[in-house]
């Protein structure tokens, strides 16, 4: 039986929010990073990130917009926005909203003493306490975060055990890069490349069934005061608690 290639693409995109991390560690400067996203070398959209740094504080805003088409027919649409607040390397607050081909997710995370309070608004309302005193999402901008042993999926609010392994150095796009393998429990491995000189996140790949999902850094732009992802101060449809 011949497998419809669009089904593999949809399966891969279920991994997207585990990839909805923040990008480079770039000399402490605030900037916007834009990644082109493809599946088996076929462009499907972009994922952009803003990191606004102020001393020990960071605000990270991300936006993903993917669409899978065959001819003029849309087979799959994925939209995600997240707003993260960090202090001294620890997640303080997260608001995220996702439209996964019509299925809506909405999550709010707040820092409590020695724990994180997770409240899910959609698809079903519930809550839980994560017993971590310094939590982190899949924050690729800081390799130390990936060494924690468990990271938070920003779409679902679930805590996922992970293992990080250094695989070696190589040339990537004309630059000296260092390759790592991140293994989230119950999911396919994620390969990450960082520029050796400043640990800037350059590329990501993960395999799902017969295809490869790839993020590739395409642009780095200074983040000016008052700017933002489409000038929003939060999410398009803020989570209501």
Secondary structure as UniProt FT lines:
FT   HELIX           5..13
FT   TURN            14..15
FT   HELIX           16..19
FT   TURN            27..28
FT   STRAND          31..39
FT   TURN            40..41
FT   STRAND          42..54
FT   TURN            55..56
FT   STRAND          57..70
FT   TURN            71..72
FT   STRAND          73..87
FT   TURN            88..89
FT   STRAND          90..100
FT   TURN            101..102
FT   STRAND          103..112
FT   TURN            113..114
FT   STRAND          115..122
FT   STRAND          126..130
FT   TURN            140..141
FT   HELIX           143..146
FT   STRAND          150..152
FT   TURN            154..156
FT   STRAND          159..172
FT   TURN            173..174
FT   STRAND          175..184
FT   TURN            185..186
FT   STRAND          190..195
FT   TURN            196..198
FT   STRAND          201..208
FT   TURN            209..210
FT   STRAND          211..222
FT   TURN            225..226
FT   HELIX           229..231
FT   TURN            236..237
//
